[in-house]
Amino acid sequence: MKQIILDSIPFQPDRNQLLKKLHIQADSEDGAQLLEMIEHAEKIGKPKAMYTLSSINDKHEEFVVVDNVKLSSRVMRVNFADINRVFPYVVTCGRELYEWAAGLEDMLEQYWAEVIMEQALAAALRYFYSHLEKEYRLEKFKSMNPGSLEDWPISQQRELFQILGNVRELIGVELTESCLMLPMKSTSGILFQTQSNFENCQLCPREDCPNRRAEYHPHLYDEKYKAPVL
């Protein structure tokens, strides 16, 4: 297993987008304060990503084995049916922004910092995807994320981090006892090459989700992913 670290990711906050999202005028008192925070965040921000090119060692009805680590998910088993390699990953806004934000006392500034960190995470994801496309000539790929579906619970973050190695030491991301990540503006998962249009959202019934990328299909699990009755 080779760990690849991406720690020179450019971060140039989109000031106009941030002002618009936060409903702040640039020439206002709040605008001046926000722009000062953005400038500081741009100086210290170091979003990062790490991943491995991992082998699928074995496949069973309800789980797969990736780099000798068991991942329990029927949906994953079906999605990985025709492939032998995957890309476990963690992408983060970076410890630097997280610790800066944690030191803010004003609740409004804390919220602004959170939105800035979201931009840093988005920048890191774009860089990560572009890197994979160029490095491995991936034309189409999708991702599964622990906790996005009941089928692959958030507790399996532990197994994902086991595959990746010392994530805290390498890019500053750690797991809490409840398997949430710190910094909070981090994301993890397993990326895989596919020709399908799979999205976690297609199997998730949660209504009014701000991050929904695809319509929920209530019969999709039974039609495509349910284990056959013997």
Phi, psi and omega in degrees: 000125178250124178272130177249125182250129175247100185235016176238046184277123180296140176227106177237096183304141176276097185298316181297319179295319180294316178299318181293314182297324183269001177057049182237136175275135184299328184269011178267171177298316177297321180299318179296319179294318179296315180297326176294320178294319179298317180299318179294317180298322179295326181288321186261343187294130177223074176299152186217163174213151171216150180203168172230151168269106191248151179263144172271112185278328185201156179222130176235180184299320187243006180200165172232160178243118181244121183048044176068019176244129182279127177242116187269106179193119176293321179298317178297318180302317180289316181296330183264013187303321188249018181233160182235358178223148179217172184234086171297144186205160166223133178233139187217155173292338178108146181295329184297313179291322181299314181289325175298313181296323181295338181273355180281138182259330181285128184296324179293318178295325177299319179293316177301317180298323179298318179292322176297318179295327175298320177296322179295318177296317179298320178296320179294320179296316179300317180296317180299312180297316180297319178301314181295319179300317182283317186289323186240006179054043178281123180271323181213130180212157179227174183224144168248140187232126181300131181096346179285333180228148175301329181298329178232088190291161183296337178300339180281004168304324182299316179293321179298315178293330177296320178296318186284332182101210185278083184294322180300315182290324188276319181225010172082016180254132179230162178259140171278176179298332179268010175072018168280157181260144169238127001300150180297325180278066177223157177220151182220163178168192175233118179267140182218147178282136183200159172257359181278170177255032183303137168220140175309323184301331182297337182251003185254121183275000184300127181271154175056037177280124182292342182256012183296130181247350181206156181289143176288132178244100188298338183257000186296318182300312181296324184284324188244327192248341183296135180295140179294146178276124182268000000 
